[in-house]
Amino acid sequence: MIACHIKKRLATTDGYKEFQFDFEVPPGSFTAIYGASGAGKTSLLRMISGLMRPDKGQIIYNKEIWFDQVKGLFKPIRKREVGFVFQDYTLFPNMTVMENLKFALSKEATVDLIDQVITVMDLEGLIQYKPVYLSGGQQQRLALARAIVQKPKMLLLDEPLSALDISTQLKLEEYILKVHQELQCTTLFVGHDIGQIIRMADNVLVIKDQRVTSAASPYETFTTNTLNSTTHLNGSIVNIRSEKHTKIASIAIGRDMVQVTLNEKDNFSVGDEVLLKSNTFNPQVTRILKDH
Amino acid sequence: MIDWQPLLLTLQLALVTTVILFILALPLAHLLANLKSKIKPVFEALISMPLVLPPTVIGFYLLVAFSPTSGIGEWLNTNLNIQLAFTFEGLVLASMIYSLPFMVQPLQNGYNKVPRSLIEAAQTMGKNRWQIFTKVQIPIMKPAVTTALVLSFAHTIGEFGVALMIGGNIPGETRVASIAIYDQVEAMNYHAANTYSIILIALSFVILALLYALNRNSATSISQ
């Protein structure tokens, strides 16, 4: 379990403001950190990893103090054993794929782990190449692979899938979940994409106005009521046309387009992000709340 | 037949100067690259002074400082038995000051070109400073290291004013190639002066061509 109760003064577009992050994350959970740009999500990850020092408070990982301002304790980054996948991948340009993995390999791990990870991440055939020759998806897989061979206690992912196309994103989501389960580590994931968070996370921290305003499941976070139907899909309305007694919306879900009858009372408009709940014969559309 | 001693001494001076200067400039350039103080330009200007000052100015003040009658010179002589004026050691020290910007500036630029995020990534992998320095920073800034080494070496070969002031013209001790040329011209021995000059021209060309070739290779090897 990670318990974080910290304060930090950070630069924002409206000048310096004090951010206060108070939350606890269960061990082995996959927690998404959601919030607008500049909300402090990346800074929070940096403080947990030890790349940034909070001004006040405490960070405790499984009874181990990582930071305590009052006691003057600060565990150095290199001793925290966190795997950090940065937004821009931060692959070492002077090393090949194999060298990048060997450099990151944990002291306790054996080289066999590299071979396993190469297979899981579909990196065979690329091991002798330097990162510049890899596609975005391949670079991302290498960044993830590099974090895995560290055998981290905690995996920190800073919007790792934002620059990729939807099919690569979906494939990598599976990889990430697989890795999370295999490592049995606690994962913190900064994400913008609600659909992605719903698909991947079991817990969401919402950051707004320099505070953690909510810590709940993705459904509780993004919908007004708890849903219990079998299928949930999220997408956005691209067109609404009126028929005799009803309105029909065209909703883009991933690369597919779905037509659904709308409930007139809800007053939907084109561009709304929605959650589609399938009740066998009666699909229902719910607006996703983005004002967290 | 010319005396090869000045040419060998020149190469020896350039090599010793470059090696010692490189060892000292690595931490100095790192410090400058990371310095956020408002007085950073003062340090940068001080290091760059040899670029604009006439070499005779540097040579003159070093000569005054190292003279056995001056405070520093006397102290060095009495306590450490070191004589810097008109010796090879003095020439090395003067050359290091003279070539300082040629070593520090490329290295400082090299450090600046290594993205901070790569160093942070290596830190999260449990690497210590030395591992990060040798495995990440130095390989990425290899073109800058090559430039710094080659330019400092070449610049030392070409020095004249400083060498004349602090070293004088002692055969086998301080008579480097540039001084030997001057000496031969004064003695109206144009043939020997011409031979020394041609060798220096060829040497300078080879060194610079090597620099461009090496940097081309290291730029491609980082990405290939």
Chai-1 contact restraints between the chains, C-beta under 6 A:
chainA,res_idxA,chainB,res_idxB,connection_type,confidence,min_distance_angstrom,max_distance_angstrom,comment,restraint_id
A,S49,B,T124,contact,1.0,0.0,6.0,A-B,restraint_1
A,L51,B,E120,contact,1.0,0.0,6.0,A-B,restraint_2
A,I77,B,Q123,contact,1.0,0.0,6.0,A-B,restraint_3
A,I77,B,T124,contact,1.0,0.0,6.0,A-B,restraint_4
A,R78,B,Q123,contact,1.0,0.0,6.0,A-B,restraint_5
A,R78,B,G126,contact,1.0,0.0,6.0,A-B,restraint_6
A,V82,B,T124,contact,1.0,0.0,6.0,A-B,restraint_7
A,F84,B,T124,contact,1.0,0.0,6.0,A-B,restraint_8
A,F86,B,S117,contact,1.0,0.0,6.0,A-B,restraint_9
A,T90,B,S117,contact,1.0,0.0,6.0,A-B,restraint_10
A,T90,B,L118,contact,1.0,0.0,6.0,A-B,restraint_11
A,T90,B,A121,contact,1.0,0.0,6.0,A-B,restraint_12
A,F92,B,V136,contact,1.0,0.0,6.0,A-B,restraint_13
A,P93,B,I222,contact,1.0,0.0,6.0,A-B,restraint_14
A,N94,B,P139,contact,1.0,0.0,6.0,A-B,restraint_15
A,N94,B,I140,contact,1.0,0.0,6.0,A-B,restraint_16
A,N94,B,I222,contact,1.0,0.0,6.0,A-B,restraint_17
A,A104,B,M125,contact,1.0,0.0,6.0,A-B,restraint_18
A,K130,B,S223,contact,1.0,0.0,6.0,A-B,restraint_19
A,K130,B,Q224,contact,1.0,0.0,6.0,A-B,restraint_20
A,V132,B,S223,contact,1.0,0.0,6.0,A-B,restraint_21
A,Q150,B,M125,contact,1.0,0.0,6.0,A-B,restraint_22
